[in-house]
Amino acid sequence: MRSGLGSGTSGITVRPITGTFGAELLDADLRDETLLSALPSLLVANRVLIFRHQDLSAADQVRVAQTLGTPTPAHPVVPGLPDHPEVLELDAAQGGRNARWHTDVTFVRTPPAASVLVAREVPVSGGDTLWADLGGAYARLAPALQELVIGLRAVHRISPLAYWGEPFDTGMTRDDAAELLERANGVPPVIHPVVRVHPITGERILFVNPGFTSHVVGLSRVESDGILELLYEHATQPELVLRHRWEAGDVVIWDNRATMHYATDDYGDTPRRVHRVTLHGDVPVGPDGFESEIVDDPLLAIR
């Protein structure tokens, strides 16, 4: 999966972060046109790209995102910045804590293909983000388990309070929480394949996450919970996870089709504020050809 930069980018070094995925680009400037043109292939090859001390403006961030595709609105139920509706601000003081493994916005039929996150204000210590390699996770499953999960489908739905911070004593007021819940109720559940095929590489990738996957279709609660917990524990083994310690101005770009992430909540009342832009994705497709679909049978969605 590793890839270096092409010609014309002398002075930039791609340094692997783990033995299998993730790369930090040293001496890189995300305003450089040649580097921007290389981002799509670098992202597919490494899943997570880290750029230190970029100090991008919101407009710069959107421009970087546009090299990877078309930015989405900031979030299906949360507005973006007034001048940049593509940019979602996650402010720890306003409930913007994500202390739960999740893949961004899988509760819609076309989840984002990628995310671009800029650190605006971060703690001196704590507040790290972890990413798990869901392609590597599928590849490391025993063959019998690979075959078991290929034909399964799972319901994804927005769980707004769990998504917006856990435990629930976040910076949101009760009125904020009620408004968020009301907006979330307007987003119908979706069924995704438990294993999706990466639209560029053809790789098989686990496509479930604790933040938004509620249950596996057609299984009992015991069976569904057991399989999902097995997959989550498997996917978050240290061998499949990288951890980034933020500094103000850092930019991290990740392939949302092949990873999930977790923002550690270990910094108390210290300010932590980041900006995220997501890119339009396609409809996930399983190895058996199943395409994700909106749930139209309420009995499938109940759990």
Secondary structure, 3 states (H helix, E strand, C coil): CCCCCCCCCCCCEEEECCCCCCEEEECCCCCCHHHHHHHHHHHHHHCEEEECCCCCCHHHHHHHHHCCCCECCCCCCCCCECCECCCEEEEHHHCCCCCCCECCCCCCCCCCCEEEEEEEECCCCCCCEEEEEHHHHHHHCCHHHHHHHHCCEEEECCCHHHHCCCCCCCCCCHHHHHHHHHHHCCCCCEEEECEEECCCCCCEEECCCCCCEEEECCCCHHHHHHHHHHHHHHHCCHHHEEEECCCCCCEEEEECCCEEEEECCCCCCCCCEEEEEEECCCCCECCCCCECEECCCHHHHCC
